[in-house]
Amino acid sequence: MSKTFVIYGVSKGLGQALLQTIPQRQDQVFGVSRSKPESYLPNFHWICADLAQPEQARDTVKHQIQRQTVDYLIYNVGIWEEKAFDTDYAFEQCSDLEISNLVQTNIQSCILAIQSLLENLRLSANAKIILIGSTWGLDNHSGKEVVFSATKFALRGIVHALRETLRKDQIGISVLNLGYLATEFDISTPIDEVILQSDAQLIPLQDVVLAIQFILSTSKASCVKEIDMPAMADLNL
């Protein structure tokens, strides 16, 4: 039986990997990104949207989807400060524009996207919402990136609160808190090769795909609230 996906951030990295592995050929897929991704799915529809403009992005996506059923909404978006994860990162040097851009892209666009598609998700027999978070949104991490961390903590708040709102609809909502990903490797690269070339420091994209497939496979009687997935070698937590 075919399903309808709405996947954000499909042009590269994890989003591209999800586009290549999660939907089946019979499924309908709406992929949201600023640049056009590669896709060989027969029922793929690209929606060009800039998530730094939350209201406009919401309206663009909703205009394309209209009132049709959405089974799975995956919000795979996360930008960070220009000097994030560098030794010379300094919160004091973050400009007003940079801070606003992170908040709008990582949080505001996410909230508006979910809000606008709830009526579509309610039409599904077993709808799921999955937000791609980060270990920078977990308690007691050792990262210094203030704004990025704040936005990833916010995703967890969205999930905890929306679960109460969506309980009556039996719509599952989850956040997947990921550590360092091996995004420089294509999803077709064998896991053993990824582990070898990354010196076992990064999470293969295949592992994330398996986690998402697990969430999507659960019944409407359960809700997978959070999955934490740091790299085994990650000392950030």
Phi, psi and chi 1 to 4 in degrees:
 res  aa     phi    psi   chi1   chi2   chi3   chi4
   1 MET       -  130.2 -173.0  175.7 -178.1      -
   2 SER   -73.2  151.5   64.8      -      -      -
   3 LYS  -124.0  162.5  -58.1  -67.3 -176.3 -178.8
   4 THR  -117.1  124.0  -62.5      -      -      -
   5 PHE  -108.3  144.3  -71.1   78.6      -      -
   6 VAL  -121.8  114.3  178.0      -      -      -
   7 ILE  -121.7  124.6  -53.3  176.2      -      -
   8 TYR   -94.6  144.0  -78.4   73.0      -      -
   9 GLY    76.5   46.0      -      -      -      -
  10 VAL   -92.0    0.4  -66.4      -      -      -
  11 SER   -79.4  -20.9   61.5      -      -      -
  12 LYS  -159.8  173.5   58.9 -176.4  178.6 -179.8
  13 GLY    57.2 -135.8      -      -      -      -
  14 LEU   -62.0  -40.2  176.7   59.3      -      -
  15 GLY   -60.6  -41.8      -      -      -      -
  16 GLN   -63.7  -40.5  179.2   69.5   27.3      -
  17 ALA   -63.5  -41.0      -      -      -      -
  18 LEU   -64.3  -40.3  -62.1 -178.9      -      -
  19 LEU   -61.7  -34.1 -174.9   61.5      -      -
  20 GLN   -82.2  -19.2  -66.0  174.6   -6.6      -
  21 THR  -121.7  -31.6   56.0      -      -      -
  22 ILE   -81.0  -55.2  -63.1  -67.0      -      -
  23 PRO   -71.2  151.6  -15.2   30.1      -      -
  24 GLN   -94.4  167.0  -57.0  -60.6  -53.6      -
  25 ARG   -62.3  -28.6  -73.2 -171.1   59.4   80.9
  26 GLN   -82.4   -9.4   71.6  -89.9   18.8      -
  27 ASP   -78.8  155.3  -65.9  -28.4      -      -
  28 GLN   -99.1  132.0 -179.1  171.7 -145.9      -
  29 VAL  -130.0  126.7 -178.1      -      -      -
  30 PHE  -105.5  114.9  -67.3   92.9      -      -
  31 GLY  -105.9  126.8      -      -      -      -
  32 VAL  -109.2  126.1 -176.5      -      -      -
  33 SER  -169.0  167.0   59.3      -      -      -
  34 ARG   -79.4  -36.0  -75.2 -168.5  -61.3  177.1
  35 SER  -111.7  151.3   55.6      -      -      -
  36 LYS   -74.2  128.4 -170.3  172.0 -175.7  177.7
  37 PRO   -87.4  166.8   33.7  -35.5      -      -
  38 GLU   -83.8  131.7  -68.5 -175.5    9.1      -
  39 SER  -154.1  134.3  176.6      -      -      -
  40 TYR  -109.3   13.3  -58.7   99.9      -      -
  41 LEU   -73.4  133.0  -66.3  168.1      -      -
  42 PRO   -66.8  -24.9   22.3  -32.6      -      -
  43 ASN  -114.2   40.9  -60.5  -48.1      -      -
  44 PHE   -94.7  134.8  174.9   73.3      -      -
  45 HIS  -126.4  117.4  -48.4  -83.5      -      -
  46 TRP   -86.0  133.0  175.0   49.6      -      -
  47 ILE  -117.0  114.0  -57.3  176.8      -      -
  48 CYS   -81.9  119.0 -179.7      -      -      -
  49 ALA  -150.5  142.6      -      -      -      -
  50 ASP  -103.2  109.5 -178.0   -0.4      -      -
  51 LEU   -73.7   -7.3  -60.0  177.6      -      -
  52 ALA   -73.5   -8.7      -      -      -      -
  53 GLN  -118.7   80.7  -57.1  178.8   43.5      -
  54 PRO   -56.6  -47.4  -23.9   34.3      -      -
  55 GLU   -66.5  -42.4  -65.8   87.2   -4.9      -
  56 GLN   -65.4  -41.7 -178.4  177.6  -30.3      -
  57 ALA   -62.9  -44.5      -      -      -      -
  58 ARG   -57.3  -47.1  172.5 -159.5   59.2 -161.8
  59 ASP   -66.8  -36.5  -65.4  -16.6      -      -
  60 THR   -64.2  -45.5  -61.3      -      -      -
  61 VAL   -66.2  -46.0  173.2      -      -      -
  62 LYS   -63.5  -35.2 -172.0   64.9  174.5 -178.1
  63 HIS   -62.6  -34.9  177.1   72.5      -      -
  64 GLN   -76.9  -38.2  -68.0  -68.5  -38.8      -
  65 ILE   -85.6  -29.8  -63.1  174.4      -      -
  66 GLN    56.2 -126.5  -63.5  -68.4  -36.2      -
  67 ARG  -111.9   18.0  -64.9 -177.0  178.2  -84.6
  68 GLN   -77.5  160.1   62.0 -174.8  -64.4      -
  69 THR   -64.1  137.4  -60.4      -      -      -
  70 VAL  -120.1  123.2  171.1      -      -      -
  71 ASP   -89.7  -40.1  -63.3  -70.1      -      -
  72 TYR  -135.5  125.5  -53.7  128.2      -      -
  73 LEU  -114.4  118.6  169.1   59.7      -      -
  74 ILE  -119.0  114.3  -57.2  175.8      -      -
  75 TYR  -100.8   96.6 -166.3   83.1      -      -
  76 ASN  -108.4   79.3  167.7   53.9      -      -
  77 VAL  -139.0  136.9  175.9      -      -      -
  78 GLY  -173.0  107.6      -      -      -      -
  79 ILE  -107.9  162.6   61.2  172.6      -      -
  80 TRP  -138.2  172.9   42.4   80.1      -      -
  81 GLU   -58.7  153.1  -63.5   94.5  -36.0      -
  82 GLU   -56.3  -38.5 -178.4 -178.5   -1.0      -
  83 LYS  -106.8   21.7  -67.2 -172.4  176.7 -178.4
  84 ALA   -59.5  143.5      -      -      -      -
  85 PHE    69.1    7.0  -42.2  119.2      -      -
  86 ASP   -97.8  156.0  -69.9  -16.6      -      -
  87 THR   -67.2  -23.7   54.7      -      -      -
  88 ASP   -97.3   17.9   59.5  -14.8      -      -
  89 TYR   -62.5  135.6  169.3   84.1      -      -
  90 ALA  -142.0  117.0      -      -      -      -
  91 PHE   -57.6  -35.6  171.1   59.0      -      -
  92 GLU   -62.6  -21.6  -62.8   95.4  -36.5      -
  93 GLN   -89.2   -3.4  -59.0  -58.4  -42.8      -
  94 CYS   -72.0  126.9  -65.5      -      -      -
  95 SER   -79.9  162.9   67.4      -      -      -
  96 ASP   -57.5  -41.3  -67.0   -9.4      -      -
  97 LEU   -64.3  -42.6  179.5   60.4      -      -
  98 GLU   -64.3  -44.3 -176.3  176.3   45.0      -
  99 ILE   -62.1  -46.1  -67.3  171.2      -      -
 100 SER   -62.2  -39.6  -64.0      -      -      -
 101 ASN   -63.4  -41.9 -167.8   40.9      -      -
 102 LEU   -65.2  -44.7  -98.0   71.2      -      -
 103 VAL   -64.1  -42.8  170.9      -      -      -
 104 GLN   -66.5  -43.8  -70.8  171.6  -18.8      -
 105 THR   -73.7  -46.5  -57.7      -      -      -
 106 ASN   -83.7  -29.7  -67.4   -1.3      -      -
 107 ILE  -115.3  -59.2  -55.6  175.6      -      -
 108 GLN   -61.3  -44.4 -171.0  174.3   -8.0      -
 109 SER   -63.0  -36.8  -81.6      -      -      -
 110 CYS   -63.8  -48.5  177.7      -      -      -
 111 ILE   -62.0  -45.1  -68.3  173.1      -      -
 112 LEU   -66.9  -36.0  -67.1 -176.4      -      -
 113 ALA   -63.5  -48.0      -      -      -      -
 114 ILE   -62.6  -46.7  -64.8  172.3      -      -
 115 GLN   -57.5  -43.1 -176.6 -174.4   52.0      -
 116 SER   -72.9  -21.9   68.1      -      -      -
 117 LEU  -104.5    4.5  -65.9  174.2      -      -
 118 LEU   -60.6  -40.8  -76.3 -178.7      -      -
 119 GLU   -64.0  -31.4   64.6  175.6   -6.3      -
 120 ASN   -72.9  -40.8  -54.4   83.1      -      -
 121 LEU   -67.0  -33.0  -70.0  156.7      -      -
 122 ARG   -66.0  -18.0  -71.9 -169.8  178.1  103.8
 123 LEU   -79.9  -12.3  -61.6  174.6      -      -
 124 SER   -85.7  151.0  172.6      -      -      -
 125 ALA   -76.7  -20.7      -      -      -      -
 126 ASN  -156.7   66.6 -172.5   15.2      -      -
 127 ALA   -74.6  148.2      -      -      -      -
 128 LYS  -134.8  141.2  -53.4  -70.7 -174.8 -173.4
 129 ILE  -119.4  128.1  -58.3  170.0      -      -
 130 ILE  -126.0  124.1  -60.3  176.7      -      -
 131 LEU  -105.5  132.7  -50.5 -176.0      -      -
 132 ILE   -90.2  107.8  -58.1  -59.4      -      -
 133 GLY  -100.1 -155.8      -      -      -      -
 134 SER  -151.0  156.0  169.0      -      -      -
 135 THR   -65.8  -13.6   53.3      -      -      -
 136 TRP   -72.1   -6.0 -101.5 -111.3      -      -
 137 GLY  -103.7   11.6      -      -      -      -
 138 LEU  -102.9  155.8  -63.7  178.4      -      -
 139 ASP   -61.4  138.8  -65.1  -13.8      -      -
 140 ASN    64.6   27.2  -58.0  -46.9      -      -
 141 HIS   -71.4  162.1   71.8   77.6      -      -
 142 SER  -105.8   14.2   59.2      -      -      -
 143 GLY   -75.3  155.9      -      -      -      -
 144 LYS  -103.1   -7.2  -62.1 -177.9  -64.2 -177.9
 145 GLU   -76.0   97.1  -67.8   72.4   16.8      -
 146 VAL   -64.5  -51.2  173.9      -      -      -
 147 VAL   -71.5  -44.6 -171.5      -      -      -
 148 PHE   -59.7  -44.9  177.3   68.1      -      -
 149 SER   -61.7  -43.6  177.5      -      -      -
 150 ALA   -59.5  -40.9      -      -      -      -
 151 THR   -69.7  -32.5   64.6      -      -      -
 152 LYS   -78.5  -31.6  -68.7  -54.4  179.7  178.4
 153 PHE   -62.7  -36.9  -95.1   94.4      -      -
 154 ALA   -61.5  -37.0      -      -      -      -
 155 LEU   -60.4  -38.2  -66.4 -173.2      -      -
 156 ARG   -65.8  -38.3  -61.8  177.2   64.1 -152.8
 157 GLY   -63.5  -39.5      -      -      -      -
 158 ILE   -59.7  -45.6  -68.8  169.8      -      -
 159 VAL   -65.3  -45.3  167.2      -      -      -
 160 HIS   -64.3  -40.7  -73.0  -71.4      -      -
 161 ALA   -76.8  -41.6      -      -      -      -
 162 LEU   -68.7  -26.5  -98.4 -178.3      -      -
 163 ARG   -57.5  -37.7  177.9  172.1  178.8  -98.9
 164 GLU   -70.1  -39.9  -57.7  -51.6  -51.2      -
 165 THR   -65.7  -38.4  -62.0      -      -      -
 166 LEU   -93.4   -1.1  -60.5  177.4      -      -
 167 ARG   -57.5  -43.3 -171.2 -167.7  -54.6  -83.5
 168 LYS   -65.9  -24.3   65.2 -178.5 -174.7  -57.2
 169 ASP   -91.5   -8.5  -59.1  -55.1      -      -
 170 GLN    56.4   42.5  -67.0 -176.4  -58.3      -
 171 ILE  -101.3  119.6  -64.4  174.8      -      -
 172 GLY   -78.7  138.6      -      -      -      -
 173 ILE  -131.7  131.8 -179.3  165.5      -      -
 174 SER  -135.8  155.1  -49.4      -      -      -
 175 VAL  -125.9  134.1   59.3      -      -      -
 176 LEU  -109.4  105.7 -175.6   53.4      -      -
 177 ASN   -89.8  105.2  -59.3  -51.0      -      -
 178 LEU  -102.2  147.4  -57.4  175.5      -      -
 179 GLY   -90.8 -150.9      -      -      -      -
 180 TYR   -68.3  123.7  -64.7  109.7      -      -
 181 LEU  -102.2  150.4  -63.5 -179.0      -      -
 182 ALA   -87.2   61.1      -      -      -      -
 183 THR   -73.8  -13.6   52.6      -      -      -
 184 GLU   -77.5   -7.1   60.9  -94.5   41.8      -
 185 PHE  -105.0  137.2  -62.6   95.2      -      -
 186 ASP   -68.3  153.4 -172.4   83.9      -      -
 187 ILE   -61.6  -21.4 -170.2   66.1      -      -
 188 SER   -80.5  -11.5   61.4      -      -      -
 189 THR   -69.7  126.0  -55.0      -      -      -
 190 PRO   -56.0  145.2  -24.4   34.5      -      -
 191 ILE   -57.7  -43.0  -68.7  179.4      -      -
 192 ASP   -59.9  -36.3  -70.5  -15.9      -      -
 193 GLU   -69.6  -40.2 -175.2   68.3   19.2      -
 194 VAL   -61.5  -46.1  172.4      -      -      -
 195 ILE   -62.6  -40.8  -66.5  173.4      -      -
 196 LEU   -66.2  -49.5  177.2   64.5      -      -
 197 GLN   -72.0  -26.5  -67.9 -165.4   36.4      -
 198 SER   -94.8    5.6   67.9      -      -      -
 199 ASP    56.3   35.0 -165.2   26.6      -      -
 200 ALA    58.7   29.1      -      -      -      -
 201 GLN   -97.4  -15.0  -61.9  -65.7  -54.4      -
 202 LEU  -123.1  156.0  -56.1  174.7      -      -
 203 ILE   -86.6  122.0  -58.5  168.8      -      -
 204 PRO   -62.8  142.3  -21.7   33.4      -      -
 205 LEU   -60.2  -30.2  -64.9  178.1      -      -
 206 GLN   -59.3  -33.4  -68.7   90.8  -26.2      -
 207 ASP   -66.7  -38.4  -70.1  -10.3      -      -
 208 VAL   -68.0  -40.3 -177.0      -      -      -
 209 VAL   -58.5  -41.7  169.4      -      -      -
 210 LEU   -63.1  -39.4  -71.7  171.8      -      -
 211 ALA   -64.7  -41.6      -      -      -      -
 212 ILE   -68.9  -40.3  -69.1  176.5      -      -
 213 GLN   -61.3  -36.2  -71.7  174.8  -29.6      -
 214 PHE   -62.1  -48.6  157.5   67.1      -      -
 215 ILE   -59.2  -45.3  -64.7  172.4      -      -
 216 LEU   -67.3  -22.9  -62.3 -177.3      -      -
 217 SER   -84.0  -10.5   69.8      -      -      -
 218 THR   -75.9  155.5   59.2      -      -      -
 219 SER   -79.3  170.9   73.4      -      -      -
 220 LYS   -74.4   -4.1   64.0 -179.2 -180.0 -179.1
 221 ALA   -81.1   -8.7      -      -      -      -
 222 SER  -128.1  158.6   61.8      -      -      -
 223 CYS  -135.0  116.1  178.5      -      -      -
 224 VAL   -86.4   98.3 -178.0      -      -      -
 225 LYS   -71.0  -50.1  -69.5  176.7   66.3  174.4
 226 GLU  -143.9  143.6  -65.8 -165.6   55.0      -
 227 ILE  -128.1  123.9  -65.9  178.9      -      -
 228 ASP   -99.7  126.8  -59.8  -24.0      -      -
 229 MET  -136.6   76.5 -173.6 -176.9  -70.8      -
 230 PRO   -78.3  158.5   29.1  -33.8      -      -
 231 ALA   -66.0  147.4      -      -      -      -
 232 MET   -57.3  -34.9 -176.4   66.0   73.3      -
 233 ALA   -88.5    0.2      -      -      -      -
 234 ASP   -74.0  120.6 -170.2   -5.0      -      -
 235 LEU   -99.5   12.0  -59.1  178.8      -      -
 236 ASN   -70.2  -22.0 -176.1   48.8      -      -
 237 LEU  -111.2      -  -65.7  172.5      -      -
